[in-house]
């Protein structure tokens, strides 16, 4: 029997307690008379340091610390989707009903609704042998997602009792299995510690793209399913809008959105807007496959630190069912600031810019949980992590951005100058990169077109050439350049305005299929190559830059619907015919 400890020191969310012999590292404890939720982060003999996930105002020295015997864990079961939680999986709607407009204290680790009845379809029979990960029942959680109840990874045994299919509550035991030593009751949920990755059979090589419908990503900086991506950018560069677009349009089965330490009005906007969004693929509410975690900048700082782990654990749970999950973390900078504040209260020796020395390892722990895997139950699933970074003043040399770059495969850098010029998405084509291009090239060749990646490389080459030419233009002006170089400037403008810029509020432009993206860069390539040939034969640039063709290239993103590319194909033919006629004059 573990004795209760008692508090002897309080420093914001950090509480120190005595008489803690018998408690475990990372154990969840109840702090004080209010029974605030906390987690032991340091154990030294009879003393412990506790990180409290609620406001410690009013807690007194001498109050007790009670053991729960469990690590900080989540309740994983039906009811997670179409819901909004705080950083430790407490439903905000329920918290709001307890104390309107404010976070109540000491309500415990309430989670998914225990009273709701679910239609459960039992999938096992008596005497079946079950192992960790096996599916023993299914529930239609939402219109879009079939929830699969799985045997917890650490248990196995023979089915000794099974209930018939029907309506059950969360705490009802529907299957009992027995191994050599003990009996295990399987309910409609399982518990899992947030800081421990869920086990898998093996990691697969990343070979499938996450299709986003955003041209600058799909074509220039593709994202792999199961990859880790960072989206750094200063204030006002559009990080949140990009993540909204990815949540709405990416071909992930499930979206987990973490609002970590952002402004309250921004989180409120997300919480109000997301439930109104319609899933464009199904016509049903997007929330049917979405889960939101909201932890604003004025909420307890410790819960902000935990919110990242809460989100990734839930994502892994749905991955284990065989789903592709995309997790949006906005932003990891605010999470790192929470680490810095807690580290300061612990009086740890600070590293660069006051961040704790273990910042890189914590970032690695988070991003390394992204994976494309074969699960224990032989299904395949993935977790793609997309983390926004908010460097102060847009300085990418600060510690969070630099350390994040070590653990990601795609760096989608947002540029303040592009945002100021109203070029959205404000993704810098010169600073951004994707290490997934080589591994995805074969997929694009088989599923789209063998020309796609070479055309992409050609467009990037033109943009890099333009960047060098602009240095000359700043000094002497564009008129002194030879026509072939002026063509590079003209083509790069078409790429930037006609292809890279994308209007999230335009019906035809908010999402673009891969096929349309291919024909768009094909049209630009045909223009550039044909114009280059005719210029070499002596045609002046003024004849090459036909206003009508340029206008069609700029507006093809608006004028060509995704489901009818005939106009775009006709444009390519018209460009070829125009330059064929022009060439006849300079033979």
C-alpha positions in Angstrom: 0.0 0.0 0.0 1.5 3.3 -1.1 1.2 6.2 1.4 0.1 9.6 0.3 2.8 12.2 -0.1 2.4 15.8 1.0 3.3 19.1 -0.6 6.2 21.2 0.6 6.8 23.5 -2.3 4.8 25.2 -5.1 6.2 27.1 -8.1 3.4 27.6 -10.6 2.7 24.3 -12.3 5.6 22.7 -10.6 4.9 21.1 -7.2 7.4 19.4 -4.8 6.3 16.7 -2.4 7.8 14.6 0.4 7.0 11.0 1.5 7.0 9.8 -2.1 8.7 6.5 -1.6 6.7 3.9 -3.5 5.5 6.3 -6.3 6.7 5.7 -9.9 8.4 7.9 -12.4 5.8 9.4 -14.8 3.0 8.3 -12.6 -0.2 10.2 -12.7 -1.1 11.7 -9.3 -3.9 13.7 -7.7 -2.5 16.9 -6.1 -4.1 18.7 -3.2 -7.6 18.9 -1.8 -8.9 19.8 -5.3 -7.3 16.6 -6.7 -5.6 18.3 -9.6 -4.1 16.1 -12.2 -0.3 15.9 -12.2 2.6 13.7 -13.4 5.8 12.9 -11.5 8.7 14.1 -13.6 11.6 13.8 -11.0 12.0 11.2 -8.2 14.9 11.7 -5.7 14.7 9.3 -2.7 11.7 10.4 -0.7 11.2 13.6 -2.7 9.3 14.1 -6.0 8.7 16.9 -8.4 5.3 17.0 -10.0 4.1 18.7 -13.2 0.5 19.8 -12.6 -1.8 20.0 -15.6 -4.3 22.4 -14.0 -4.1 25.8 -12.4 -2.4 25.5 -9.0 -3.9 28.7 -7.6 -5.2 28.1 -4.0 -3.1 24.9 -3.5 -1.4 24.9 -0.1 1.7 23.5 1.4 0.9 20.4 3.5 -1.9 19.2 1.2 -1.7 15.5 0.1 -0.5 13.9 -3.1 -2.5 10.7 -3.9 -1.2 7.9 -6.1 -3.3 6.5 -9.0 -0.8 3.7 -9.8 -1.0 4.5 -13.5 1.1 6.4 -15.9 -0.5 9.5 -17.5 -2.7 7.7 -20.0 -5.5 8.3 -22.5 -8.8 6.5 -22.8 -8.9 5.3 -26.4 -12.3 4.3 -27.8 -15.4 5.4 -29.8 -16.3 9.0 -29.3 -12.9 10.6 -30.0 -13.9 11.8 -33.5 -16.2 14.7 -33.9 -15.0 16.0 -30.5 -12.9 18.8 -29.1 -10.5 18.1 -26.2 -8.1 20.0 -24.0 -4.4 19.0 -23.8 -5.1 16.0 -21.5 -8.1 14.6 -23.4 -10.8 16.3 -21.4 -13.8 17.3 -23.6 -14.1 21.1 -23.7 -17.8 21.0 -24.2 -18.2 19.0 -21.0 -15.8 21.4 -19.1 -17.8 24.4 -20.4 -21.0 22.9 -19.1 -19.4 22.6 -15.6 -18.1 26.1 -15.5 -19.1 28.3 -18.4 -16.2 30.2 -20.1 -13.5 28.9 -17.8 -11.6 25.7 -17.1 -13.0 24.1 -13.9 -10.5 22.6 -11.4 -10.4 19.2 -9.9 -12.9 17.6 -12.2 -10.6 14.6 -12.8 -9.5 12.9 -16.0 -12.9 12.9 -17.6 -12.8 11.8 -21.2 -15.1 10.3 -23.9 -18.7 10.0 -22.9 -19.2 6.8 -20.7 -23.0 6.9 -20.9 -23.4 6.9 -24.6 -24.6 3.6 -26.1 -22.9 2.2 -29.2 -24.0 -0.4 -31.7 -21.3 -3.0 -31.3 -20.7 -5.8 -33.9 -18.8 -8.6 -32.2 -16.2 -10.3 -34.5 -14.9 -13.2 -32.4 -16.2 -16.5 -31.1 -15.7 -18.6 -28.0 -12.3 -20.4 -27.9 -10.7 -18.0 -30.5 -7.1 -17.3 -29.8 -6.5 -13.5 -29.7 -3.2 -11.6 -29.6 -2.4 -7.9 -29.2 -3.8 -5.8 -32.0 -6.5 -8.3 -33.1 -9.9 -6.8 -33.8 -12.7 -8.2 -31.6 -15.5 -5.8 -32.4 -16.4 -2.9 -34.7 -18.5 0.3 -34.1 -19.7 2.8 -36.7 -18.3 5.7 -34.9 -19.3 8.3 -37.5 -20.8 8.2 -41.0 -17.2 8.0 -42.4 -15.2 6.0 -39.9 -15.6 2.4 -38.7 -14.1 2.1 -35.3 -12.3 -1.2 -34.7 -11.9 -2.4 -31.1 -8.5 -4.0 -30.7 -6.9 -6.2 -28.1 -4.4 -4.1 -26.2 -0.9 -4.8 -27.6 0.5 -6.2 -24.3 -2.1 -9.0 -23.7 -3.3 -12.2 -25.5 -5.2 -15.3 -24.7 -8.2 -17.5 -25.5 -11.8 -16.1 -25.6 -13.7 -17.6 -22.6 -16.7 -15.3 -22.8 -18.3 -13.3 -25.6 -21.3 -11.1 -25.6 -23.7 -10.9 -28.5 -23.8 -8.0 -30.9 -25.9 -5.1 -29.6 -25.9 -1.8 -27.7 -23.2 -1.3 -25.1 -21.7 1.5 -23.0 -18.0 2.3 -22.8 -17.4 0.4 -19.5 -19.4 -2.7 -20.5 -17.3 -5.9 -20.8 -18.0 -7.5 -24.1 -15.2 -10.1 -24.4 -13.2 -12.0 -21.8 -9.9 -13.6 -22.7 -7.7 -15.8 -20.5 -4.0 -16.6 -20.7 -1.8 -18.8 -18.5 -1.7 -16.4 -15.6 -4.7 -14.1 -15.7 -8.0 -13.1 -17.1 -8.5 -9.9 -19.2 -11.8 -8.1 -19.7 -12.1 -6.3 -23.0 -14.4 -3.3 -23.0 -15.2 -0.6 -25.6 -11.9 1.2 -24.9 -8.3 0.7 -23.9 -5.8 2.8 -21.9 -2.4 3.8 -23.2 0.4 6.0 -21.8 0.8 9.1 -23.9 4.6 9.1 -23.8 5.1 5.6 -25.0 4.7 4.9 -28.8 2.3 2.1 -29.6 4.0 -1.0 -30.9 4.0 -2.0 -34.6 5.0 -5.1 -36.7 7.5 -3.1 -38.8 8.0 0.3 -40.5 7.6 0.4 -44.2 9.6 2.4 -46.7 7.8 5.7 -47.5 6.6 5.3 -51.0 3.1 6.9 -51.2 2.4 10.6 -51.4 -0.1 12.5 -49.2 -2.1 14.2 -51.9 -3.0 17.7 -50.7 -4.5 19.4 -53.8 -2.0 22.3 -53.1 0.1 22.7 -56.2 3.2 24.0 -54.5 3.3 20.9 -52.2 2.1 18.1 -54.5 4.4 19.2 -57.4 7.3 21.0 -56.0 7.7 19.7 -52.4 5.7 16.4 -52.1 4.8 15.0 -48.7 5.0 11.2 -48.1 2.4 9.4 -46.1 4.1 8.6 -42.8 6.5 11.4 -43.2 7.4 14.3 -40.8 7.0 17.8 -42.2 7.8 21.2 -40.7 6.1 24.4 -41.7 8.0 27.4 -40.2 7.0 31.0 -40.7 6.7 34.3 -39.0 3.5 36.0 -37.8 1.0 36.5 -40.7 2.6 34.2 -43.2 -0.3 31.8 -43.3 0.7 28.7 -41.3 -2.8 28.2 -39.9 -4.5 28.6 -43.3 -2.1 26.0 -44.9 -2.9 23.6 -42.1 -6.6 24.2 -42.6 -6.2 23.4 -46.3 -4.3 20.2 -45.6 -6.9 19.2 -43.0 -9.7 19.8 -45.5 -8.2 18.5 -48.7 -5.5 15.9 -48.0 -6.3 12.3 -48.7 -5.7 11.2 -45.1 -8.6 9.2 -43.6 -8.5 11.0 -40.2 -7.3 14.4 -39.2 -6.0 15.2 -35.7 -5.6 19.0 -35.2 -3.6 20.3 -32.2 -4.0 24.0 -31.4 -1.0 24.2 -29.1 -0.5 27.5 -27.3 -1.9 29.7 -30.0 -4.0 32.8 -29.4 -7.4 32.2 -27.9 -9.2 34.0 -30.7 -7.4 31.9 -33.3 -8.3 28.6 -31.6 -11.9 29.9 -31.2 -12.0 30.5 -34.9 -10.8 27.0 -35.6 -13.3 25.5 -33.1 -16.2 27.4 -34.7 -15.1 26.9 -38.4 -14.2 23.2 -38.4 -17.6 21.9 -37.3 -19.2 23.9 -40.3 -16.8 22.5 -42.9 -18.0 19.9 -45.4 -15.8 17.1 -46.4 -15.5 17.6 -50.2 -15.0 13.9 -50.9 -18.2 12.7 -49.2 -20.4 15.8 -48.8 -20.7 15.1 -45.1 -19.4 17.1 -42.1 -15.5 17.2 -42.0 -15.7 16.7 -38.2 -16.9 13.1 -38.9 -13.2 12.2 -39.5 -11.6 15.0 -37.4 -10.5 15.4 -33.8 -9.5 18.8 -32.3 -7.3 19.4 -29.4 -7.4 23.0 -28.2 -4.9 24.3 -25.7 -4.7 28.1 -25.9 -1.8 30.3 -24.7 -3.6 31.2 -21.4 -4.4 27.6 -20.5 -2.1 25.7 -18.0 1.3 25.5 -19.5 1.9 21.9 -18.5 -1.2 20.8 -20.4 0.2 22.5 -23.5 3.4 20.4 -23.1 1.2 17.2 -22.9 -1.1 18.1 -25.8 1.4 17.1 -28.4 1.7 13.6 -26.9 -2.1 13.4 -26.5 -2.5 14.1 -30.2 0.1 11.7 -31.5 -1.1 8.9 -29.2 -4.7 9.2 -30.6 -3.3 9.3 -34.1 -1.4 6.0 -33.5 -4.5 4.4 -32.1 -6.4 5.1 -35.4 -3.4 4.1 -37.4 -3.5 0.7 -35.7 -7.0 0.2 -37.2 -5.5 0.6 -40.7 -6.2 4.3 -41.3 -4.0 7.0 -42.7 -3.9 9.8 -40.1 -2.5 13.3 -40.6 -1.7 15.2 -37.4 -1.4 19.0 -37.5 0.5 20.6 -34.6 0.1 24.4 -34.5 2.6 25.2 -33.2 5.6 23.3 -31.9 7.3 26.6 -31.0 4.6 27.2 -28.3 5.1 23.6 -27.1 8.9 24.3 -26.9 8.1 27.5 -24.9 6.1 25.4 -22.4 9.2 23.1 -22.1 11.3 26.2 -21.5 9.0 27.6 -18.8 8.8 24.3 -16.9 12.5 23.8 -17.2 13.1 27.3 -15.7 10.8 26.5 -12.8 12.7 23.3 -12.3 15.9 25.4 -12.1 17.6 23.3 -14.8 20.7 24.7 -16.5 19.4 26.4 -19.7 20.9 25.8 -23.2 20.6 28.0 -26.2 18.1 30.9 -25.8 16.9 29.5 -22.5 15.5 26.3 -24.0 16.3 23.1 -22.0 19.3 21.0 -23.2 16.9 18.1 -24.0 14.9 20.1 -26.5 16.4 18.2 -29.5 15.6 14.8 -28.0 12.0 15.8 -27.2 11.5 17.0 -30.8 13.0 13.7 -32.0 10.6 11.7 -29.8 7.7 13.5 -31.4 8.6 13.5 -35.0 10.0 9.9 -35.0 6.5 8.7 -34.2 5.5 9.6 -37.7 5.6 6.3 -39.8 4.0 4.2 -42.5 3.7 0.8 -40.8 2.3 -2.7 -40.9 0.3 -3.1 -37.7 0.1 -6.0 -35.3 -3.2 -7.0 -36.9 -1.6 -7.1 -40.4 -3.4 -4.0 -41.5 -1.4 -1.0 -42.9 -1.7 2.5 -41.7 0.3 5.7 -41.4 0.8 8.8 -39.2 1.9 11.9 -41.0 3.1 14.7 -38.7 2.9 18.3 -40.0 4.3 20.6 -37.4 4.0 24.4 -37.7 6.9 26.4 -36.2 6.6 30.0 -35.2 10.1 31.5 -35.0 10.2 34.9 -33.3 10.6 37.6 -36.0 10.7 34.8 -38.7 14.3 34.0 -37.8 14.9 30.4 -39.0 18.2 30.2 -37.2 16.6 30.0 -33.7 16.8 26.7 -31.8 13.3 25.2 -32.4 13.5 25.6 -36.2 17.1 24.5 -36.5 16.6 21.4 -34.3 13.4 20.5 -36.0 15.2 20.4 -39.4 17.2 17.5 -38.1 14.2 15.2 -37.7 12.0 16.0 -40.6 11.8 15.0 -44.3 10.2 18.1 -45.8 10.9 21.8 -44.8 8.0 24.0 -46.1 9.4 27.5 -45.4 7.0 30.4 -45.4 8.3 33.8 -46.6 7.2 37.1 -45.1 8.0 39.0 -48.3 5.7 36.7 -50.3 3.0 37.2 -47.7 3.4 40.9 -47.9 3.1 40.7 -51.7 -0.2 38.7 -51.2 1.4 35.6 -52.8 -0.4 32.8 -51.0 0.5 30.1 -50.0 3.6 32.1 -49.1 5.9 29.1 -49.5 9.5 30.0 -50.5 10.5 27.8 -53.5 14.2 28.8 -52.8 14.3 27.8 -49.1 11.9 24.9 -49.0 12.9 21.3 -49.8 11.5 17.8 -49.7 13.7 14.7 -49.1 10.7 12.5 -50.2 11.0 13.3 -53.9 13.3 10.4 -54.7 11.2 7.9 -52.8 8.0 9.1 -54.4 9.3 9.4 -58.0 8.3 5.9 -58.8 4.7 6.4 -57.6 4.3 9.5 -59.8 5.7 7.7 -62.8 3.3 4.8 -62.4 0.2 6.6 -61.2 0.4 9.9 -63.0 3.0 10.4 -65.9 6.6 9.6 -66.4 7.1 13.2 -67.5 5.8 14.7 -64.2 9.1 14.7 -62.2 11.3 15.9 -65.1 8.8 18.7 -65.7 8.9 19.6 -62.0 12.7 19.7 -62.2 12.6 22.0 -65.3 10.3 24.4 -63.5 12.6 24.5 -60.4 15.6 25.2 -62.7 13.8 28.2 -64.2 13.0 29.6 -60.8 16.6 29.3 -59.7 17.8 30.9 -62.9 15.3 33.8 -62.4 16.7 34.3 -58.8 20.2 34.8 -60.2 19.0 37.1 -63.1 17.1 39.3 -60.6 20.4 40.3 -59.1 21.5 41.7 -62.5 18.1 43.3 -63.1 18.4 45.2 -59.8 21.7 46.7 -61.0 21.1 47.4 -64.7 17.5 46.8 -65.5 15.7 44.1 -67.5 16.0 45.8 -70.9 19.8 45.0 -71.2 19.3 41.3 -70.9 19.3 39.1 -74.0 15.9 37.9 -75.1 16.6 34.3 -74.0 17.1 35.5 -70.4 14.1 37.8 -70.6 12.1 34.7 -71.5 13.3 33.1 -68.3 11.9 36.0 -66.3 8.6 35.8 -68.2 8.3 32.0 -67.7 9.1 32.3 -64.0 6.3 34.8 -63.6 3.9 32.4 -65.2 5.1 29.7 -62.8 4.7 32.0 -59.8 1.4 33.6 -60.7 -0.2 30.9 -62.7 0.9 27.9 -60.8 2.4 28.6 -57.3 -0.2 31.1 -56.3 -3.4 29.3 -55.2 -6.7 30.9 -54.0 -8.1 28.9 -51.0 -11.5 30.7 -51.5 -11.9 30.0 -55.2 -14.1 26.9 -56.0 -11.8 25.7 -58.9 -8.5 26.7 -57.3 -8.8 25.6 -53.6 -8.1 22.0 -54.5 -6.4 20.8 -57.7 -6.1 17.2 -58.9 -2.7 15.8 -59.7 -3.7 15.3 -63.4 -4.6 19.0 -63.7 -1.3 20.0 -62.0 0.5 17.8 -64.6 -1.2 19.5 -67.5 -0.6 23.0 -66.1 3.2 22.5 -65.8 3.1 20.8 -69.2 1.5 23.9 -70.7 4.1 26.1 -69.1 6.9 23.8 -70.3 5.5 23.7 -73.9 5.4 27.5 -73.9 8.9 27.9 -72.5 10.5 25.3 -74.8 8.7 26.5 -77.9 9.5 30.2 -77.2 13.1 29.4 -76.5 13.4 27.6 -79.9 11.9 30.5 -81.9 14.0 33.1 -80.0 17.1 31.2 -81.1 15.9 31.4 -84.7 15.8 35.2 -84.4 12.3 36.1 -83.2 12.2 39.1 -80.8 10.8 38.7 -77.3 7.9 41.1 -78.1 6.6 38.6 -80.7 7.0 35.6 -78.4 5.1 37.0 -75.4 1.6 36.9 -77.0 -0.8 38.6 -74.6 -3.7 36.2 -75.2 -1.6 33.1 -74.5 0.0 34.7 -71.4 -3.5 35.5 -70.1 -4.7 32.0 -70.7 -1.6 30.6 -68.8 -2.2 33.0 -65.9 -5.9 32.1 -65.7 -5.9 28.4 -66.4 -6.1 27.6 -62.7 -9.5 29.4 -62.5 -10.8 28.6 -66.0 -10.2 24.9 -66.1 -12.4 22.7 -63.8 -10.8 19.6 -62.2 -13.2 17.2 -63.9 -12.8 18.5 -67.4 -9.3 19.2 -68.6 -10.1 19.4 -72.3 -9.7 23.2 -72.3 -6.2 22.8 -70.8 -5.3 20.2 -73.4 -6.6 22.5 -76.2 -4.4 25.4 -74.7 -1.3 23.2 -75.1 -2.2 22.5 -78.7 -2.9 26.2 -79.3 0.5 27.2 -77.9 2.2 24.7 -80.2 0.3 25.9 -83.2 1.1 29.6 -82.4 4.8 29.0 -82.2 4.8 26.7 -85.2 3.3 29.6 -87.2 5.8 32.1 -85.7 8.7 29.8 -86.6 7.8 30.0 -90.3 8.5 33.7 -90.3 12.1 33.2 -89.0 13.3 30.1 -91.0 
